[in-house]
Amino acid sequence: MNGLIGNKSQLVALLLCFFLGGLGIHRFYLGYTGIGIIQLLTIGSFGIWAFIDLIRIIIGDIKPKNGIYSKTL
């Protein structure tokens, strides 16, 4: 279990959200598969959801499912 803790980068999540946010790829990366599928099917609610997620990733509000980033901004 310890090998899985802290293996996600906040910068990678931010870049995925910026470039592929409408597809929800950042949510899949962070371990939130269900929300990722919803974002994929709704195209990130036409970009609005992706924009909100972008801000939330920057301020550190969205974290990986295990709660810890290995690298932060």
C-alpha positions, 0 to 999 in steps of 0.5 A: 500500500505504501508504494501507491501513496504520493505517486501523483504530481500536481503539475501533471494534473494541472497540465492534463486539465489545461490541455485535456480538461474537457475530456476529464483526463486529469480526473482519471489521472488523480484516481476519480474514474467515475467523475472522469467518465462523466466529464468525458461524456459531457465534454467537461460540461462544455469547458466550464467544469474543466475551468473550475477544476483547473482553478481547484488544482492550482489552489490545491483543492483537488488532490489525488484519491489517496490525498497526497501529491508526490510533487506540488507546485 
